[in-house]
């Protein structure tokens, strides 16, 4: 796993590279700490290894993922994330919004599937939650809200180690979106 806390993407061309669903699936796994070969990525995304290699090279071009080593066979060469999380900073552009929407759709679909697949008798069901709010905030307050939510997630991420998850822990998926509505007149 990369040592940087966050990879912030601002270039519209790099943001556009994120929008493909197969890339989203792989990015999700790599930024969750996995190191995967092109063949493993292809299986996850439902593509051929050669098609997946194309997508991996496109992501590498923009620094979104890195080669984990320089083994000879491209399909067996592992890939990793250069940081623990990925942030799209410039969503004001059309490409930024499109990539942001693709990420939200991909993540939302994954969360919906987690809810659907959770056994009603699962003792962890009591930690499942979904919250939607509309707040009236100033620009500075909205920035602070986003920062504080991210800081809270970071506090829990710091507990991750290279030794793997703690005994008794389970993977928990989160989705944070702070999106301004239309300006009121």
Backbone as JSON Lines, residues from 0, in Angstrom:
{"i":0,"aa":"X","n":[0.85,-1.17,0.0],"ca":[0.0,0.0,0.0],"c":[0.89,1.22,0.0]}
{"i":1,"aa":"X","n":[0.44,2.27,-0.67],"ca":[1.22,3.5,-0.72],"c":[1.33,4.12,0.65]}
{"i":2,"aa":"X","n":[2.31,4.99,0.8],"ca":[2.52,5.61,2.1],"c":[1.79,6.94,2.22]}
{"i":3,"aa":"X","n":[1.41,7.55,1.09],"ca":[0.69,8.81,1.15],"c":[-0.71,8.56,1.71]}
{"i":4,"aa":"X","n":[-1.21,9.56,2.41],"ca":[-2.54,9.47,2.97],"c":[-3.59,9.52,1.87]}
{"i":5,"aa":"X","n":[-3.49,10.52,0.99],"ca":[-4.47,10.74,-0.07],"c":[-3.81,11.05,-1.38]}
{"i":6,"aa":"X","n":[-4.44,10.6,-2.44],"ca":[-4.07,11.01,-3.79],"c":[-5.17,11.94,-4.25]}
{"i":7,"aa":"X","n":[-4.83,13.2,-4.5],"ca":[-5.81,14.2,-4.93],"c":[-5.67,14.38,-6.43]}
{"i":8,"aa":"X","n":[-6.76,14.16,-7.14],"ca":[-6.78,14.29,-8.6],"c":[-7.47,15.6,-8.95]}
{"i":9,"aa":"X","n":[-6.78,16.45,-9.72],"ca":[-7.37,17.72,-10.16],"c":[-7.39,17.88,-11.67]}
{"i":10,"aa":"X","n":[-6.53,17.17,-12.37],"ca":[-6.44,17.29,-13.83],"c":[-7.69,16.67,-14.47]}
{"i":11,"aa":"X","n":[-8.43,17.43,-15.28],"ca":[-9.65,16.89,-15.9],"c":[-9.4,15.62,-16.72]}
{"i":12,"aa":"X","n":[-8.24,15.49,-17.35],"ca":[-7.95,14.28,-18.13],"c":[-7.76,13.08,-17.21]}
{"i":13,"aa":"X","n":[-7.12,13.29,-16.06],"ca":[-6.97,12.2,-15.09],"c":[-8.32,11.83,-14.49]}
{"i":14,"aa":"X","n":[-9.14,12.84,-14.24],"ca":[-10.48,12.59,-13.7],"c":[-11.3,11.77,-14.69]}
{"i":15,"aa":"X","n":[-11.19,12.11,-15.97],"ca":[-11.9,11.37,-17.01],"c":[-11.48,9.9,-17.04]}
{"i":16,"aa":"X","n":[-10.2,9.64,-16.72],"ca":[-9.69,8.26,-16.71],"c":[-10.36,7.41,-15.63]}
{"i":17,"aa":"X","n":[-10.98,8.04,-14.65],"ca":[-11.63,7.32,-13.55],"c":[-13.04,6.83,-13.89]}
{"i":18,"aa":"X","n":[-13.64,7.38,-14.94],"ca":[-15.07,7.2,-15.17],"c":[-15.49,5.81,-15.63]}
{"i":19,"aa":"X","n":[-14.62,4.99,-16.12],"ca":[-15.0,3.67,-16.65],"c":[-15.35,2.71,-15.51]}
{"i":20,"aa":"X","n":[-16.47,1.97,-15.63],"ca":[-16.88,1.06,-14.55],"c":[-15.84,-0.01,-14.19]}
{"i":21,"aa":"X","n":[-15.13,-0.54,-15.17],"ca":[-14.1,-1.55,-14.87],"c":[-12.97,-0.92,-14.06]}
{"i":22,"aa":"X","n":[-12.62,0.3,-14.42],"ca":[-11.57,1.0,-13.67],"c":[-12.04,1.28,-12.25]}
{"i":23,"aa":"X","n":[-13.31,1.65,-12.1],"ca":[-13.85,1.91,-10.77],"c":[-13.74,0.68,-9.88]}
{"i":24,"aa":"X","n":[-14.07,-0.48,-10.43],"ca":[-14.03,-1.72,-9.65],"c":[-12.62,-2.02,-9.15]}
{"i":25,"aa":"X","n":[-11.66,-1.84,-10.04],"ca":[-10.27,-2.11,-9.69],"c":[-9.73,-1.06,-8.72]}
{"i":26,"aa":"X","n":[-10.04,0.19,-8.97],"ca":[-9.59,1.27,-8.08],"c":[-10.09,1.02,-6.67]}
{"i":27,"aa":"X","n":[-11.35,0.59,-6.56],"ca":[-11.93,0.31,-5.25],"c":[-11.11,-0.73,-4.49]}
{"i":28,"aa":"X","n":[-10.73,-1.79,-5.16],"ca":[-9.96,-2.85,-4.51],"c":[-8.54,-2.39,-4.18]}
{"i":29,"aa":"X","n":[-7.89,-1.72,-5.13],"ca":[-6.5,-1.29,-4.89],"c":[-6.42,-0.25,-3.78]}
{"i":30,"aa":"X","n":[-7.37,0.69,-3.74],"ca":[-7.34,1.71,-2.69],"c":[-7.85,1.17,-1.36]}
{"i":31,"aa":"X","n":[-8.28,-0.07,-1.35],"ca":[-8.61,-0.73,-0.09],"c":[-7.48,-1.65,0.36]}
{"i":32,"aa":"X","n":[-6.3,-1.47,-0.23],"ca":[-5.11,-2.15,0.25],"c":[-4.69,-3.39,-0.5]}
{"i":33,"aa":"X","n":[-5.45,-3.81,-1.49],"ca":[-5.07,-5.02,-2.22],"c":[-3.98,-4.72,-3.24]}
{"i":34,"aa":"X","n":[-3.18,-5.71,-3.51],"ca":[-2.18,-5.68,-4.59],"c":[-2.61,-6.78,-5.54]}
{"i":35,"aa":"X","n":[-2.92,-6.41,-6.79],"ca":[-3.52,-7.36,-7.73],"c":[-2.79,-7.36,-9.06]}
{"i":36,"aa":"X","n":[-2.77,-8.51,-9.71],"ca":[-2.21,-8.61,-11.06],"c":[-3.29,-8.19,-12.07]}
{"i":37,"aa":"X","n":[-2.88,-7.98,-13.32],"ca":[-3.83,-7.63,-14.37],"c":[-4.85,-8.75,-14.54]}
{"i":38,"aa":"X","n":[-4.42,-9.99,-14.41],"ca":[-5.34,-11.12,-14.53],"c":[-6.38,-11.09,-13.41]}
{"i":39,"aa":"X","n":[-5.95,-10.82,-12.18],"ca":[-6.89,-10.73,-11.06],"c":[-7.84,-9.55,-11.25]}
{"i":40,"aa":"X","n":[-7.31,-8.42,-11.73],"ca":[-8.14,-7.25,-11.99],"c":[-9.17,-7.55,-13.07]}
{"i":41,"aa":"X","n":[-8.74,-8.27,-14.11],"ca":[-9.65,-8.63,-15.2],"c":[-10.8,-9.5,-14.68]}
{"i":42,"aa":"X","n":[-10.49,-10.44,-13.8],"ca":[-11.54,-11.29,-13.22],"c":[-12.54,-10.46,-12.43]}
{"i":43,"aa":"X","n":[-12.04,-9.51,-11.65],"ca":[-12.92,-8.64,-10.87],"c":[-13.85,-7.83,-11.76]}
{"i":44,"aa":"X","n":[-13.3,-7.31,-12.85],"ca":[-14.05,-6.4,-13.72],"c":[-14.81,-7.11,-14.84]}
{"i":45,"aa":"X","n":[-14.6,-8.41,-14.99],"ca":[-15.27,-9.14,-16.04],"c":[-14.74,-8.83,-17.43]}
{"i":46,"aa":"X","n":[-13.43,-8.58,-17.52],"ca":[-12.79,-8.27,-18.8],"c":[-11.71,-9.3,-19.09]}
{"i":47,"aa":"X","n":[-11.19,-9.26,-20.31],"ca":[-10.03,-10.1,-20.63],"c":[-8.8,-9.46,-20.01]}
{"i":48,"aa":"X","n":[-7.76,-10.24,-19.74],"ca":[-6.53,-9.65,-19.2],"c":[-5.94,-8.58,-20.12]}
{"i":49,"aa":"X","n":[-6.03,-8.77,-21.43],"ca":[-5.46,-7.75,-22.33],"c":[-6.26,-6.44,-22.26]}
{"i":50,"aa":"X","n":[-7.59,-6.55,-22.19],"ca":[-8.41,-5.33,-22.06],"c":[-8.12,-4.65,-20.73]}
{"i":51,"aa":"X","n":[-7.97,-5.44,-19.67],"ca":[-7.69,-4.87,-18.36],"c":[-6.32,-4.21,-18.34]}
{"i":52,"aa":"X","n":[-5.35,-4.81,-19.01],"ca":[-4.01,-4.21,-19.08],"c":[-4.07,-2.82,-19.67]}
{"i":53,"aa":"X","n":[-4.9,-2.64,-20.7],"ca":[-5.09,-1.32,-21.3],"c":[-5.58,-0.32,-20.24]}
{"i":54,"aa":"X","n":[-6.6,-0.72,-19.46],"ca":[-7.16,0.16,-18.43],"c":[-6.13,0.45,-17.33]}
{"i":55,"aa":"X","n":[-5.37,-0.54,-16.95],"ca":[-4.37,-0.35,-15.9],"c":[-3.29,0.63,-16.36]}
{"i":56,"aa":"X","n":[-2.86,0.51,-17.61],"ca":[-1.85,1.44,-18.13],"c":[-2.4,2.87,-18.19]}
{"i":57,"aa":"X","n":[-3.68,3.0,-18.53],"ca":[-4.3,4.32,-18.57],"c":[-4.33,4.94,-17.17]}
{"i":58,"aa":"X","n":[-4.65,4.14,-16.17],"ca":[-4.65,4.64,-14.79],"c":[-3.23,4.96,-14.32]}
{"i":59,"aa":"X","n":[-2.28,4.14,-14.74],"ca":[-0.87,4.37,-14.38],"c":[-0.38,5.69,-14.98]}
{"i":60,"aa":"X","n":[-0.79,5.97,-16.2],"ca":[-0.36,7.2,-16.89],"c":[-0.64,8.44,-16.04]}
{"i":61,"aa":"X","n":[-1.75,8.43,-15.32],"ca":[-2.13,9.59,-14.52],"c":[-1.73,9.45,-13.06]}
{"i":62,"aa":"X","n":[-0.95,8.42,-12.73],"ca":[-0.46,8.26,-11.35],"c":[-1.52,7.76,-10.39]}
{"i":63,"aa":"X","n":[-2.62,7.23,-10.92],"ca":[-3.72,6.76,-10.07],"c":[-3.39,5.41,-9.46]}
{"i":64,"aa":"X","n":[-2.63,4.59,-10.18],"ca":[-2.13,3.32,-9.65],"c":[-0.66,3.18,-10.05]}
{"i":65,"aa":"X","n":[0.03,2.26,-9.39],"ca":[1.46,2.03,-9.64],"c":[1.72,0.54,-9.8]}
{"i":66,"aa":"X","n":[2.78,0.23,-10.5],"ca":[3.25,-1.16,-10.57],"c":[3.91,-1.48,-9.23]}
{"i":67,"aa":"X","n":[3.56,-2.64,-8.69],"ca":[4.12,-3.02,-7.4],"c":[5.53,-3.58,-7.53]}
{"i":68,"aa":"X","n":[5.86,-4.16,-8.7],"ca":[7.22,-4.61,-8.97],"c":[7.4,-4.7,-10.48]}
{"i":69,"aa":"X","n":[8.59,-5.08,-10.92],"ca":[8.91,-5.11,-12.34],"c":[9.06,-6.53,-12.88]}
{"i":70,"aa":"X","n":[8.14,-7.43,-12.53],"ca":[8.24,-8.79,-13.05],"c":[8.08,-8.77,-14.57]}
{"i":71,"aa":"X","n":[8.52,-9.81,-15.2],"ca":[8.58,-9.85,-16.67],"c":[7.2,-9.93,-17.33]}
{"i":72,"aa":"X","n":[6.3,-10.76,-16.82],"ca":[5.0,-10.97,-17.46],"c":[4.03,-9.89,-17.04]}
{"i":73,"aa":"X","n":[3.56,-9.08,-17.98],"ca":[2.67,-7.97,-17.69],"c":[1.37,-8.39,-17.02]}
{"i":74,"aa":"X","n":[0.84,-9.57,-17.4],"ca":[-0.42,-10.02,-16.8],"c":[-0.23,-10.45,-15.36]}
{"i":75,"aa":"X","n":[0.98,-10.83,-15.0],"ca":[1.24,-11.29,-13.64],"c":[1.94,-10.24,-12.79]}
{"i":76,"aa":"X","n":[2.2,-9.08,-13.36],"ca":[2.84,-8.0,-12.62],"c":[1.8,-7.37,-11.69]}
{"i":77,"aa":"X","n":[2.08,-7.28,-10.41],"ca":[1.1,-6.72,-9.48],"c":[1.01,-5.19,-9.55]}
{"i":78,"aa":"X","n":[-0.19,-4.7,-9.27],"ca":[-0.48,-3.27,-9.24],"c":[-0.94,-2.9,-7.84]}
{"i":79,"aa":"X","n":[-0.71,-1.64,-7.47],"ca":[-1.13,-1.16,-6.15],"c":[-1.54,0.3,-6.25]}
{"i":80,"aa":"X","n":[-2.15,0.78,-5.18],"ca":[-2.53,2.19,-5.07],"c":[-1.35,2.96,-4.49]}
{"i":81,"aa":"X","n":[-1.15,4.2,-4.92],"ca":[-0.05,5.0,-4.38],"c":[-0.39,5.7,-3.07]}
{"i":82,"aa":"X","n":[-1.64,5.54,-2.59],"ca":[-2.09,6.21,-1.38],"c":[-3.21,5.4,-0.76]}
{"i":83,"aa":"X","n":[-3.67,5.83,0.41],"ca":[-4.75,5.12,1.09],"c":[-6.13,5.53,0.58]}
{"i":84,"aa":"X","n":[-6.26,6.75,0.07],"ca":[-7.56,7.16,-0.44],"c":[-7.39,8.05,-1.66]}
{"i":85,"aa":"X","n":[-8.45,8.14,-2.43],"ca":[-8.47,8.89,-3.68],"c":[-9.51,9.98,-3.56]}
{"i":86,"aa":"X","n":[-9.12,11.21,-3.89],"ca":[-10.02,12.36,-3.8],"c":[-10.05,13.06,-5.14]}
{"i":87,"aa":"X","n":[-11.25,13.3,-5.65],"ca":[-11.41,14.11,-6.86],"c":[-11.65,15.53,-6.37]}
{"i":88,"aa":"X","n":[-10.69,16.41,-6.63],"ca":[-10.77,17.75,-6.09],"c":[-11.5,18.71,-7.01]}
{"i":89,"aa":"X","n":[-11.28,18.61,-8.29],"ca":[-11.84,19.58,-9.23],"c":[-13.08,19.02,-9.89]}
{"i":90,"aa":"X","n":[-14.23,19.19,-9.22],"ca":[-15.46,18.68,-9.79],"c":[-16.23,19.75,-10.54]}
{"i":91,"aa":"X","n":[-15.66,20.93,-10.64],"ca":[-16.35,22.01,-11.35],"c":[-16.38,21.75,-12.85]}
{"i":92,"aa":"X","n":[-15.44,20.97,-13.35],"ca":[-15.42,20.68,-14.79],"c":[-16.42,19.58,-15.11]}
{"i":93,"aa":"X","n":[-16.83,19.5,-16.35],"ca":[-17.73,18.42,-16.79],"c":[-17.12,17.06,-16.54]}
{"i":94,"aa":"X","n":[-15.8,16.93,-16.81],"ca":[-15.12,15.66,-16.59],"c":[-15.11,15.3,-15.11]}
{"i":95,"aa":"X","n":[-14.89,16.28,-14.26],"ca":[-14.88,16.04,-12.82],"c":[-16.22,15.56,-12.32]}
{"i":96,"aa":"X","n":[-17.29,16.21,-12.8],"ca":[-18.63,15.79,-12.4],"c":[-18.94,14.39,-12.92]}
{"i":97,"aa":"X","n":[-18.59,14.11,-14.16],"ca":[-18.86,12.79,-14.74],"c":[-18.12,11.71,-13.96]}
{"i":98,"aa":"X","n":[-16.87,11.95,-13.63],"ca":[-16.1,10.96,-12.86],"c":[-16.66,10.83,-11.45]}
{"i":99,"aa":"X","n":[-17.0,11.95,-10.84],"ca":[-17.6,11.91,-9.51],"c":[-18.89,11.13,-9.5]}
{"i":100,"aa":"X","n":[-19.73,11.35,-10.53],"ca":[-20.99,10.62,-10.63],"c":[-20.74,9.12,-10.85]}
{"i":101,"aa":"X","n":[-19.75,8.79,-11.66],"ca":[-19.42,7.38,-11.89],"c":[-18.96,6.73,-10.6]}
{"i":102,"aa":"X","n":[-18.14,7.44,-9.83],"ca":[-17.67,6.89,-8.55],"c":[-18.83,6.72,-7.58]}
{"i":103,"aa":"X","n":[-19.72,7.7,-7.54],"ca":[-20.87,7.62,-6.64],"c":[-21.76,6.44,-7.03]}
{"i":104,"aa":"X","n":[-22.04,6.28,-8.33],"ca":[-22.88,5.16,-8.78],"c":[-22.25,3.82,-8.4]}
{"i":105,"aa":"X","n":[-20.97,3.7,-8.68],"ca":[-20.26,2.46,-8.39],"c":[-20.28,2.15,-6.89]}
{"i":106,"aa":"X","n":[-19.98,3.14,-6.09],"ca":[-19.94,2.95,-4.64],"c":[-21.33,2.71,-4.09]}
{"i":107,"aa":"X","n":[-22.31,3.48,-4.57],"ca":[-23.68,3.31,-4.1],"c":[-24.2,1.91,-4.43]}
{"i":108,"aa":"X","n":[-23.93,1.44,-5.65],"ca":[-24.34,0.09,-6.03],"c":[-23.71,-0.95,-5.1]}
{"i":109,"aa":"X","n":[-22.44,-0.76,-4.79],"ca":[-21.76,-1.71,-3.9],"c":[-22.39,-1.69,-2.5]}
{"i":110,"aa":"X","n":[-22.73,-0.5,-2.0],"ca":[-23.35,-0.4,-0.67],"c":[-24.75,-1.01,-0.69]}
{"i":111,"aa":"X","n":[-25.51,-0.78,-1.76],"ca":[-26.84,-1.38,-1.88],"c":[-26.72,-2.91,-1.85]}
{"i":112,"aa":"X","n":[-25.74,-3.43,-2.56],"ca":[-25.53,-4.88,-2.57],"c":[-25.15,-5.4,-1.19]}
{"i":113,"aa":"X","n":[-24.35,-4.64,-0.45],"ca":[-24.01,-5.05,0.91],"c":[-25.25,-5.11,1.79]}
{"i":114,"aa":"X","n":[-26.11,-4.08,1.7],"ca":[-27.36,-4.09,2.46],"c":[-28.22,-5.29,2.07]}
{"i":115,"aa":"X","n":[-28.34,-5.55,0.76],"ca":[-29.18,-6.65,0.27],"c":[-28.65,-8.01,0.71]}
{"i":116,"aa":"X","n":[-27.33,-8.15,0.77],"ca":[-26.71,-9.43,1.1],"c":[-26.58,-9.68,2.6]}
{"i":117,"aa":"X","n":[-26.83,-8.67,3.42],"ca":[-26.66,-8.83,4.86],"c":[-27.79,-9.69,5.43]}
{"i":118,"aa":"X","n":[-27.42,-10.77,6.06],"ca":[-28.39,-11.68,6.67],"c":[-29.11,-10.95,7.81]}
{"i":119,"aa":"X","n":[-30.44,-11.03,7.86],"ca":[-31.19,-10.33,8.92],"c":[-30.82,-10.8,10.32]}
{"i":120,"aa":"X","n":[-30.26,-12.01,10.42],"ca":[-29.85,-12.53,11.72],"c":[-28.39,-12.24,12.04]}
{"i":121,"aa":"X","n":[-27.73,-11.48,11.16],"ca":[-26.31,-11.17,11.37],"c":[-26.18,-10.28,12.6]}
{"i":122,"aa":"X","n":[-25.34,-10.68,13.57],"ca":[-25.2,-9.88,14.79],"c":[-24.62,-8.49,14.53]}
{"i":123,"aa":"X","n":[-24.05,-8.28,13.37],"ca":[-23.49,-6.97,13.04],"c":[-24.53,-6.06,12.38]}
{"i":124,"aa":"X","n":[-25.73,-6.54,12.18],"ca":[-26.77,-5.74,11.52],"c":[-27.02,-4.43,12.25]}
{"i":125,"aa":"X","n":[-26.8,-4.42,13.56],"ca":[-27.07,-3.2,14.33],"c":[-26.09,-2.06,14.05]}
{"i":126,"aa":"X","n":[-25.01,-2.32,13.32],"ca":[-24.09,-1.22,12.97],"c":[-24.37,-0.67,11.58]}
{"i":127,"aa":"X","n":[-25.29,-1.31,10.84],"ca":[-25.66,-0.8,9.52],"c":[-26.47,0.47,9.69]}
{"i":128,"aa":"X","n":[-26.11,1.48,8.94],"ca":[-26.88,2.72,9.01],"c":[-26.77,3.47,7.7]}
{"i":129,"aa":"X","n":[-27.76,4.29,7.48],"ca":[-27.78,5.16,6.31],"c":[-28.36,6.47,6.78]}
{"i":130,"aa":"X","n":[-27.71,7.54,6.47],"ca":[-28.18,8.84,6.91],"c":[-28.12,9.81,5.74]}
{"i":131,"aa":"X","n":[-29.18,10.53,5.57],"ca":[-29.23,11.56,4.54],"c":[-29.71,12.83,5.21]}
{"i":132,"aa":"X","n":[-29.02,13.92,5.0],"ca":[-29.37,15.18,5.64],"c":[-29.3,16.32,4.64]}
{"i":133,"aa":"X","n":[-30.08,17.32,4.9],"ca":[-29.96,18.6,4.18],"c":[-29.62,19.64,5.23]}
{"i":134,"aa":"X","n":[-28.5,20.26,5.05],"ca":[-28.04,21.27,6.0],"c":[-27.92,22.62,5.3]}
{"i":135,"aa":"X","n":[-28.14,23.66,6.03],"ca":[-27.89,25.01,5.51],"c":[-26.56,25.46,6.09]}
{"i":136,"aa":"X","n":[-25.53,25.47,5.25],"ca":[-24.19,25.78,5.7],"c":[-23.58,26.89,4.85]}
{"i":137,"aa":"X","n":[-22.68,27.63,5.45],"ca":[-21.89,28.58,4.67],"c":[-20.83,27.78,3.91]}
{"i":138,"aa":"X","n":[-20.16,28.42,2.99],"ca":[-19.09,27.77,2.24],"c":[-18.03,27.22,3.18]}
{"i":139,"aa":"X","n":[-17.62,28.03,4.15],"ca":[-16.6,27.59,5.11],"c":[-17.09,26.42,5.96]}
{"i":140,"aa":"X","n":[-18.36,26.46,6.37],"ca":[-18.91,25.36,7.15],"c":[-18.95,24.06,6.34]}
{"i":141,"aa":"X","n":[-19.32,24.16,5.06],"ca":[-19.36,22.97,4.21],"c":[-17.96,22.37,4.05]}
{"i":142,"aa":"X","n":[-16.95,23.23,3.89],"ca":[-15.58,22.74,3.8],"c":[-15.17,22.05,5.1]}
{"i":143,"aa":"X","n":[-15.54,22.65,6.22],"ca":[-15.22,22.07,7.52],"c":[-15.91,20.73,7.72]}
{"i":144,"aa":"X","n":[-17.18,20.63,7.31],"ca":[-17.91,19.37,7.42],"c":[-17.19,18.27,6.64]}
{"i":145,"aa":"X","n":[-16.83,18.55,5.39],"ca":[-16.12,17.56,4.58],"c":[-14.81,17.15,5.23]}
{"i":146,"aa":"X","n":[-14.06,18.12,5.74],"ca":[-12.78,17.83,6.38],"c":[-12.96,16.98,7.64]}
{"i":147,"aa":"X","n":[-13.94,17.34,8.47],"ca":[-14.14,16.59,9.7],"c":[-14.62,15.16,9.44]}
{"i":148,"aa":"X","n":[-15.47,14.97,8.44],"ca":[-15.9,13.61,8.1],"c":[-14.71,12.78,7.61]}
{"i":149,"aa":"X","n":[-13.88,13.39,6.78],"ca":[-12.69,12.7,6.27],"c":[-11.72,12.39,7.41]}
{"i":150,"aa":"X","n":[-11.54,13.34,8.31],"ca":[-10.65,13.12,9.46],"c":[-11.14,11.97,10.34]}
{"i":151,"aa":"X","n":[-12.45,11.87,10.5],"ca":[-13.01,10.79,11.3],"c":[-12.7,9.43,10.67]}
{"i":152,"aa":"X","n":[-12.9,9.31,9.36],"ca":[-12.57,8.06,8.66],"c":[-11.07,7.78,8.79]}
{"i":153,"aa":"X","n":[-10.25,8.81,8.62],"ca":[-8.79,8.65,8.73],"c":[-8.39,8.11,10.09]}
{"i":154,"aa":"X","n":[-9.06,8.54,11.14],"ca":[-8.75,8.07,12.49],"c":[-8.9,6.55,12.58]}
{"i":155,"aa":"X","n":[-9.94,6.03,11.97],"ca":[-10.15,4.59,11.99],"c":[-9.22,3.87,11.02]}
{"i":156,"aa":"X","n":[-8.91,4.5,9.88],"ca":[-7.98,3.89,8.91],"c":[-6.59,3.71,9.5]}
{"i":157,"aa":"X","n":[-6.2,4.59,10.39],"ca":[-4.86,4.5,10.99],"c":[-4.66,3.19,11.74]}
{"i":158,"aa":"X","n":[-5.75,2.57,12.12],"ca":[-5.66,1.3,12.84],"c":[-5.3,0.14,11.92]}
{"i":159,"aa":"X","n":[-5.41,0.36,10.59],"ca":[-5.04,-0.7,9.63],"c":[-3.54,-0.9,9.69]}
{"i":160,"aa":"X","n":[-3.14,-2.13,9.58],"ca":[-1.71,-2.44,9.56],"c":[-1.41,-3.35,8.39]}
{"i":161,"aa":"X","n":[-0.14,-3.51,8.1],"ca":[0.26,-4.42,7.02],"c":[0.05,-5.88,7.42]}
{"i":162,"aa":"X","n":[-0.17,-6.13,8.7],"ca":[-0.4,-7.49,9.18],"c":[-1.82,-7.95,8.9]}
{"i":163,"aa":"X","n":[-2.66,-7.06,8.43],"ca":[-4.03,-7.43,8.12],"c":[-4.99,-6.93,9.17]}
{"i":164,"aa":"X","n":[-6.26,-7.28,9.01],"ca":[-7.28,-6.79,9.94],"c":[-7.14,-7.4,11.33]}
{"i":165,"aa":"X","n":[-7.6,-6.66,12.31],"ca":[-7.57,-7.15,13.69],"c":[-8.53,-8.32,13.85]}
{"i":166,"aa":"X","n":[-8.22,-9.27,14.71],"ca":[-9.14,-10.39,14.96],"c":[-10.52,-9.86,15.37]}
{"i":167,"aa":"X","n":[-11.55,-10.45,14.79],"ca":[-12.91,-10.05,15.12],"c":[-13.42,-8.85,14.33]}
{"i":168,"aa":"X","n":[-12.58,-8.29,13.47],"ca":[-13.04,-7.14,12.7],"c":[-13.66,-7.59,11.39]}
{"i":169,"aa":"X","n":[-14.48,-6.73,10.82],"ca":[-15.09,-6.96,9.51],"c":[-14.9,-5.71,8.68]}
{"i":170,"aa":"X","n":[-14.88,-5.9,7.38],"ca":[-14.77,-4.75,6.5],"c":[-16.07,-3.94,6.58]}
{"i":171,"aa":"X","n":[-15.92,-2.64,6.75],"ca":[-17.06,-1.73,6.82],"c":[-16.93,-0.76,5.66]}
{"i":172,"aa":"X","n":[-17.99,-0.62,4.86],"ca":[-17.96,0.3,3.74],"c":[-18.6,1.62,4.13]}
{"i":173,"aa":"X","n":[-17.99,2.71,3.71],"ca":[-18.53,4.04,3.97],"c":[-18.61,4.8,2.66]}
{"i":174,"aa":"X","n":[-19.49,5.76,2.62],"ca":[-19.63,6.65,1.48],"c":[-19.89,8.03,2.04]}
{"i":175,"aa":"X","n":[-19.03,8.97,1.73],"ca":[-19.2,10.35,2.16],"c":[-19.34,11.21,0.92]}
{"i":176,"aa":"X","n":[-20.42,11.95,0.86],"ca":[-20.62,12.89,-0.24],"c":[-21.14,14.19,0.36]}
{"i":177,"aa":"X","n":[-20.43,15.25,0.12],"ca":[-20.87,16.59,0.53],"c":[-21.08,17.35,-0.77]}
{"i":178,"aa":"X","n":[-22.35,17.6,-1.11],"ca":[-22.68,18.18,-2.41],"c":[-23.58,19.4,-2.2]}
{"i":179,"aa":"X","n":[-23.16,20.56,-2.69],"ca":[-24.02,21.75,-2.52],"c":[-25.23,21.7,-3.44]}
{"i":180,"aa":"X","n":[-26.38,22.15,-2.93],"ca":[-27.58,22.28,-3.74],"c":[-27.56,23.61,-4.48]}
{"i":181,"aa":"X","n":[-28.66,23.9,-5.13],"ca":[-28.77,25.16,-5.85],"c":[-28.76,26.34,-4.88]}
{"i":182,"aa":"X","n":[-28.14,27.41,-5.3],"ca":[-28.1,28.62,-4.48],"c":[-29.5,29.2,-4.37]}
{"i":183,"aa":"X","n":[-29.87,29.6,-3.17],"ca":[-31.19,30.19,-2.94],"c":[-31.16,31.68,-3.24]}
{"i":184,"aa":"X","n":[-32.24,32.17,-3.82],"ca":[-32.26,33.62,-4.14],"c":[-32.98,34.42,-3.09]}
